Amino acid sequence: MKQLVLGLLLSLNIAAFAQTTKKEVLFTIDDKPYYTDEFSRVYNKNLDLVKDESQKDLTQYLELFIGYKLKINKANKLGLQNGEAYKNELATYRTQLSKNYLTDSKVTKELVEEGYQRSLKEIRASHILITLDENAAPADTLAAYNKIMDIRKRALNGEDFGELAVQNSQDPSAKDNHGDLGYFSSFRMVYAFESAAFKTPKGKISNPVRTRFGYHIIKVEDERANRGEVTVAHIMILNPKEDKPEEKAAAEAKIRDIYKKIQQGESFESLAKQFSEDKSSSSKGGVLSRFGSGQLSSEEFENAAFSLTADKPVSEPFQSKFGWHIVKLIEKHPLKSFDEMKSELENKVGKDDRSRLITNSINEKLRKQFPIKRDNKVYSAATKTVNDTYYENKWEIPADTKPYDKKLFAIKERTVTGTDFLKFVKDQEKGNHTIKPVSQLTDNLYENFVDVQLNKYYVDNLENTFPDFAAIMDEYRDGLLLFDLMEKEIWERSKTDTIGLKNFFEANKANYNWKKRLDVTIASSTDMNVIKNAQKMLKANSTPEQLKEKLNTKDKVNLMTNSGVFEEGNEALPKNIKFETGVSDIIKDGEYYFVAKVNKVLPEGQKTLDESKGKAINDYQQYLEQNWVSDLKKEFTVKTFPEVFERVKRELKK
């Protein structure tokens, strides 16, 4: 629900805030002014997003805007802005939004373009890893490097790379996979590893490459074009919940019966609607959303889907960890264009090791924008307190910090003290540091501290630097308050106000009725003679199991059955079925013949509140919200300025 309320705010175009509207008071709520510039900005920003034409009318939009601000006033009156959850979420969003301002567009552009070019192909590679801490001592680094170089020489001299991986690689999976990582494209591996793999020719072995895991050598086994995406339909029979052989056998038997029906020429889509146990796709004939390599949680399913061709569009039954499947090819889609993938790639760059390159670029720019002049005396005094106990997580800040409370450096008007630095050093103590001696470690920590302080100052002042950032934060703050208010005043009330809900239900009973329903067994076949025999057997009270046993053979599935209680209009019911007990006439629908045995007809009737509670609560919520603004206008004093609004209308219509 919160995603729906706040979703638009998360995708604001931060470049769309320049307005020419003169700032005047448009209306007041309890004498608090709301201005024309905000109204104009919000109206223009949302104009293309609004589907209801009535909401594009400026007079109507003003009413909506006043209603929105009334709700915000109500939220503040209730003190919702003081809630810890609210403040934490607002702070979290501000941190998220600030990331848009902590980027280097030139570096980002280069990384995005590189990521796309690499995404055009997939590489299959094997590797050997010698683990090494990121901050390992020079001697340890050299030892690891020499070890990986020795293994590389052995591989270049003809020893089997897979066997070398089993014998030497410190990647735990190497014992089983011989170092083989399978196929991957861009953004699947850490950036340094990916770069080395993509720069190494097929059949060759890379030079040692350093990542946060240690030193690797990589052998590129194969390259292929990216497979793009595929749209398929499937029929699925779920794996049994319990590990019972008879239930497993029944699931497999059912999928193989369905496959035989497909081979006999019956409609894949119709069979999916009748029998697939993937309820999210069965009503659509089994059709799934398009996907690419690595997007599903079943490699077996992906490989089966991508192996389908126009000549062989339907797979044989196969089993995944979820169940048994038959997959039908609908369409293959080539890789997306750069423009189509750009936004997705930018997001991936921000979450990938590549982001370090962007961070380094930003830090360099901030150091130029805010030059730091360190007081070396304060720095020397502070760092002398740090000793080798730091490596054992036993170092403590001196009890008396007065000698270090002096200015270490300043960023504009903000003073940073030596004590601030020592607190940072203490916070970093549990980082398993390996840089020695301790003086070199503190110098390294100081450089990190400077970057942290520069970034903090920059982020803390974003509202003062970027008006668009301030506007987005104001809107999100209001949106978050509105969500909390609606949760308290509408959504929770509709669930807990049992008397109000009951009264609403009683007043609107006509909206909550059962359609006619059938307790029924349905048999279907493409063979008229088979369905005639099924009809006779149903009249003799044969069970679905007896029907299938009699009319199906080991090699051919002639009949399928479906039993349950179905409401009028349900797709499982044959079209034009009569709502009367007994065995129906034979019904033809497309290539299928149906016959049904109706055990019981359940008539139309009034639902109880319990039977319709979900819909009733939803309707009650809408009822409460529709009457909410009217109540708020009685609680708060709203004063509008029509002459100002007329000027705004003229300007916005230009």
N, C-alpha and C positions, 0 to 999 in steps of 0.2 A: 504494500500500500504506500509506504513512504517513497518507494522508487517512482510510483505514479505521480505523487504530489510534487516531488522535487525534481523529477527527471528533466524537465525543460530547463531548469536553472543550471543543471550540470552541463548542458550543451550550449550555453550562451555563446554567441559570437562576440568576443570581447572587443572587436574593432567597430562595433555598430552603435556607439554611444554618442557620437557627435550630433548635437541638436542645435537648431537655430532659434528655437522657441524662447521668447523672453521669459524670465523667471518671475512669476507673479503667484499670489495666493489664489488657488483654485477653489478650495473649500477648507473648512475647519471642522474638527471633531473635538468637542469640549474645549474649544479655543486653540487647539493644536493645529498649526497650519500645514497644508499639503500643497505642493507647488506644481505649476504648469509644466516645468521642464521634466519632472519625473513622469507625469501623466503622458506627455508626448513621447518620451523615450520608450516607455513600456508599451504604449499603443503601437508605435512603429515596429518595435522589436517583435511583437506577437502577431502582427497583422497577417503575415503569410502562414502562420501556424494555426490560425482560427478557421475551422471548417464551417461553423454556424454563421451564416451571413448576417444574422441579426446582431451578432457580437461585434461586427465591423462598423455598425452604426455608432457614431461618436456619442450620441446621447445615451444609448443603451450601454456603451462601454463605460461611460462615466458612472452609471449606476452600479455596474459590476466593480469598478475600481473603488467606489465609496464603500460598497459592501465588503470588499477585501480589507480595506483599512479599518472598518468597524470591527472586523474579526480580530485584527492585530491589536487594536486597542483593548478588546475584551481579554485577549491572551495576556497582555501586560497588566491589566487590572487584576487578573487572577494570580499574577506573580509567576507565570510559567517561564519567563525569561531568567528566573533565578534557579531553575532546576539544574542539578548537576549533570544529568544526562543530556539536557539541551546544551549546556555550555560546552560539554565535552564534544558533542557532535559538531557544534559550530566551529570549535577549534580544529577538529579533524578536517572539516571541509576547507577551512582557511588554509591549512597546510597543503591540502590537495590542490586547491586553486593556485596557490603561490608557485607550484611547480611549473605552471605555464609561463612564469616570469623568470624561471631559473634555467634557461636554456640558451644555447648558442645556435641561431637559425642556420648559419653557414655550415657548421660542423654537423648539425642534425640532418640537413639536406644531403650532404655527402654520404652520411651513414645510411640514410633511407634509400638513396639511389643504389648504393652498393648492395644493400640487403635485397632489393628487388632483383638486381642482375643475378645474384646468387640463387634466388628462389626459382629461377628458370630451370634449374637442374637439381638432381638429387645425386648425392655421392654415397657410395658404400665404402666404408673404411674400417680398418683394424688399427688398434693402437697398443702400445706397451707403455705403462706408467711406472715411474719411480717417484714415490711420494716425497714431498718436501714442503716444509712450512713456508708461508709467504715471506716471513721475516727471518728466515734461517741465517745462521752465521755464515760468513764467507767460506770457511773450511767445509761446512756441511753442504753448502751449495756446490762447491767445486767437486766434492765426492760424488754427489748425485749426478752432476753433469758428466763426469768421467764414466760413471757406471752406464748411463744411458747411451753415451757415445760408443762404449765397448759393445753393447748389445746391437747398436746400429751397424757397426762394422761387421759383426757376425752375420747379420741379415743381408748386408750388401755382398758378403762373400758366399752367399748361397744357402745359408741355414734357413729352415722353414720358419716364416714369421709367426705362424700360429703356435708352433711348438715353443718358440722363444717366449711368446706371451704367456703360455702356460707355466713355463719354468721361471720366468723373471718378473712378469708384470705384477705390480702391487694393487691393481684394480681387482677386487675380489671376484668379479664376474668372469675374469679371464680364464679361470679354471674350467668353466663350463662352455664359454663361447669362443675360446681361443683368441680373445681380443676383438672379435668381429662385432661391430656396433650396428650393423645393418645399414639401410639407406637413410640418409638425412639431408635436409636442405638448410637454408639459412635460419638462424634463431633457434636451432635445436640443440646446439652445443655452446659452451662458453666461447666468447668471441675470439680469443687468441687461438683456440683449438680449431674453430671453424675456419679462420683465415688461413691457417697452415694447411688444412685439408683441401680447401678450394684452390690453393696456390700450388699444390703438389700434383704433378701429372699422374695420370692413370698408370698403375703398375710400379710407381716409384715410391721411395721411402723419404719422408721429410727429414729435415734437420731437427734437432731437439727443439721443442717449443715449451715455454714456461707458462703454466696457468697457476691458479691458486691451489691446485691439487698437487703440483709438482712438475717434473719433466716428462714429456711424452715424445715418442716417435710415432708417426702415422704412416700407414701404408694404404694408398688409395687402390681399392680392389676393382671398382667399377664406377661408371658415370652413366646417368640416363636423364632424359628430359623429364621435367616435373610432370606427373600424371594429371595435373589439373584437378577438376572436381567431377563428380558423377551424381546423377539422380537415378535412384532405383526404387522399386517397390519390393516389399517382402511379405511373406506369410510366415508367422512365427508360432511355434508351439513351445510354451515355457518348459524349462527343466522342472521336474517335480521338486517340491519344497523338501520332501524327505527322501532319503537315500534308499528307496525301495525298488528292487529289480523289476517288479511287475509294473510299477508306475513309469519307470524309465522306458521299459519295452513298449508300453501303451503310447507314450509320447512319440517315440520313434515310428511306431506303426502308423500313427495318425498322420504324421508329416509325409510318410511314404505313400499312404493312400491318397493324400492330396496331390502329391507329385504325379501319381499315376493318372489322376483326373486331368491334370494339366497336359500330360502326354497324350491323353485321349482327345484333346482339343477343347477342353472346357476353359471358360474364361478365368484368367488369373485374378482379375479384379473382383469378380463375383465370389470366387473361392476365398479371397482375402477378407471380404466383407462378412462372409458366413463363418469362417473358422479361425482367422488369425487372432491370436491372444495378445497381440500388441494393440491395445485399445486406442492408442494415440494415432495409429495409422490405418486401422482396419476399415473405418468408415470411409476412408479416402481410397479404398482399393489397395491399401498397403503402401502407398507412395510416401517416401521419406523426404525430408529437406535435403538439398544437395550438400555434399561434403567432399573434403579432400583427404589426402594421406595424413594420418596421425590425428584426425579430428574425432574419430570414434574410439571407444574403449575396447574394441574388439578387432585385432589385426586379422583374424580369420574372416570376419565379415567384410572388412575393407578389401582384402585380397580377392575374395570371391566377387565382390562388386566390380572391381577394376578389371578383372579377367573376362568379364562378359563382353561380347561383341554383337554386331548386327546379325552375324551368322549364328551365334549361339547366345541368344538373349536371356535364357533362363538357366540358372544353376541347378545342379542336383542338390538334394537335401544335404545340409552339413550342420554340424553342431558347434556352437560357441559356448562360452561360459554362462550365457543367459538362456539358451534354449536351442531348438532346432529351427533352421531357416531354409526357405527357398527364396532366391533373389531374382528379380527380373529387371533388366536394363531398361530405363526410360530414356535417358539422354546423357551423353558425355559432354562436359564443358571444358574448353581449353582454359589455361591459366589466365587469371584476371589481368587486365592492363595495369600499368603503373598508376594511372589516375584512380582506378577503382580500388587499388590496394594501399594508396598513400596514407590514408588515415590510420589504417590497421598497422602499417609498418612503423609509423611515427610512435604509436603506442608501444610496439614491441621494442623499439630502440630505447625508449624511456625506461623499460624494465630490464633491459639486457646489460651485460658487461660493457656494451658500447657507451652506456650512460656515463661511465667514468671519464671518457674522452670529453664529453660535453661538460661534466663537472669541472674537470681541469681547466677547460677553456673559460668557464664562468669565473672560476677562482682567480685566474690570471687577469681577467678584465676588472674584477672588483679590487684587486691589489693596485691596479693602475688608477681606478676611480677614487679610491680612498687610501692614499699612501700612509703607511704605518711607520712611525718613528718610535722605536723601542728605547726605553730607559734601561740601559745595560746594567746599571748598578742594582736596580730592583730585580732584574732578571737573574743576575748572578746570585744575589742573596736568596732568591726563591729556589733556584735549581740546586743550590748547595744542600738544601734540606732533603733532597731525594737521594737515597742510597740503594745499595744492593738488596735490601729487604723488600724492595719493590717487586723483584722477580718472584718472591715467595708470597706475595699478596699480604705482607705484614707491615708495609709502610703506612704511616699516618701523617696527616697534616699537623704541623706543630701546634700545640695548645694555644700559644700566644702568636696570633697572626699579625699583630700590630706592625712589625717591621716590613710586612709584605702588602699592607693595605694601601700602599702608595700607587700612583699611576704607573702602570707598565706601558701602556700606550693608549691612544684615544682614536675613536672613529667619529669624526665630526664632533658633536657635542657629547657623545657617550664616552665615559671613562672606563677603562678596563684595568683592574688592579692585579698585582702579583698574586694576591689571595685568590682572585678569580681563576688564574692560571693553575694554582695548586689544587683547587677544587676540581678542575678539569682533569689534571693528572691523576687525582684520586679516583675519579669516575672511570678512568681508562685502565685502572690497575689490574682488573681481572681479564685483561685481553691476551694473556699468555704471551707476553712480549719476549722476543729473543734477541733484539738489537742490543749489542754491548759495545763499549762500556756504557754505564748509566748516563754519562754526560751526552753521549750520542743519542741515546733514547729520548732524553728530555728535549734535545734540540728537535728531534723528529716530532715529538708531541707538541712542541711549541708551534711548529709550522701548521700542524693540523688545527691547533687552537685558534690561530689567526684566521684560517679559512672559515672555521665555525663562527667566529665572532663577526666577520665581515658578512657572511651569509645571513646571520641572525639580524644584524642591523638593517641590511637591505630588505629582508622579508618583513621585519617589524614596521618598516616605513612605506610599504607598498601603497597603502591608502593615500598617503601624502604625495607619492610620486606618480601614481596612475589613477586618475579619476574613474576609469572604467573598472578597475579592481574594486574601488570603494562602492561603486554602484552594484556590482554583482554581489558583493558581501551583504549589502543592505537587502537585496532581494532574497538572498538565501536565508538571511536571518529571519525575515518576515515569513518565508515559506516554511521554515522549520517550526516557527511559533504556530503557524496556521495548522500544520500537521498535528502538533501536540494538542491544540485547542479542539480540533475536530475529533481527535481520538477521545478526548475527555467529554466533550459536549454532545457528540453525535454517535460515534461508533460504539464506545463503551456503554453509553446510555441505552442505545438500541438493544444491547445484549443483556443489560442488567435491569432495565426498567420493565419488569415482567407485566405490571399492570397496564402501563402505556402500550406495550406490544400487544397484549391481549385485547385491549379496547380497539386498537388499530385493526387487528385481524378481524374482530367481530364486525367492524364497520365496513370492511372490504372483503367479506367472505366470498363474494362472487368471483374474485380473482384466483381462488385457490381450489381447484377441482381436479379430480382424477378423470382422465379419459377412459374409455372402455379398454379392458385388458383381457388377454387370453392366457390361460394356463394350457400350453399346447406342446405337442411334439410335431416337428416338421421334417418331412423326408424330401430330398431333392435328387433329381437325376436328369441326364440328358436323353435317357432312353425311355420312350413312352411305355414299352412293355414292362420294364423294371418298375416304373412308378405305378402301373396298374396292379402288379403283384404286391407292391408295398401297400397300396390302398386296401387290398383284400386282407392282408395280414393285420393291418391296423384295425380293421373292422372285427377281426378275430382276437383283438386285444393283445397282439404280439408286442413285445418290448422293442426299443430301438436296437438293443444288442442282438435280438433275434432277427430283426430285419436285415442287419448288416451281415450276420452270419449266414443267412439264407441266400441273400441276393448278391453279395460280393464274392469274388473268388480270390485265390492267392495271387493271381497275376493281374486282376482287373478290379478297380473300385467302381462299381456301378451306382452306388447309393451312399449319400451322406445324410446324417440326421442332426437335429438341433432341438433341444428341449428347454423350456423355461416359461416364465411369466413375462409377456411382452405387452407394452402399452400400444394403443392404436397409433400408427405412423412409424413404429419402429422398423428399421430397415431389414431386420431378420424375418419379419412377417411377409409372406407372399402377397403381391398386390391383389386387391379385390377379394381377399379372404373374407368369408362370411363370419360374423360374430354369433355363432350358434354352436352348441355342443354337438359332438359326434365327429365322424370322419368326413372331411370335405370332398367336394368334387376335385378332379385334377385341374390344376391351374397352370397355365403356360405363361412364362415371363422370359422373353428373349429366347435363349437356347435351352432354358431349363424348364422341367416339369416339376411341380410341387404337389404334395398332398399333405394335409394336416389333420391330426386328431386333436380336437379341442376338448380338453377334459373339463374345463370350467370357463364360463364367461363372467368376468367381474365387471359390473356395470359402472357407468359414470356416477360420480358422487362427490360429496363435499369432503375435502381433506380436513383432518384435524390440524390444530396449530402445530403439534409435534411433527406431523407428516409434511408440513410445508414451512418448517421453521426457518430454513436457510433463505428462501425467497422472501418470506414475510419480514425477516430482520433487515434484509437488503432494501425492501420497499419502505419499511419504517424509517430507515436511515435517510432515504431520499425525502420522505415526508417532513422529517425534522429539519433537514437542511433548507428545504423550500420556505419554511416559516421562520427560519433563524434570523435573517437580516431584518425582517419586520420587527421582531422582538428587540434586536440591537438598536434600531432607530428610536425605540422608546426609552432605551437605557442611556443612550448617549445623545448629545445635542449636536446635530449636523447643520452647518450653515454653508450654503453655496453662494457663488458670485457669478450670476448668469452673464454679465457683460464680459467678464474675463474668459468664461468658457466660449463665448461667441468669437472672441479674438483667436482663441486656440483652434477652434474649428476652421476658421478661415485659413490660418497658417498651415494646418495639417492637410487641407484640401488643395493646396497649391500644387 
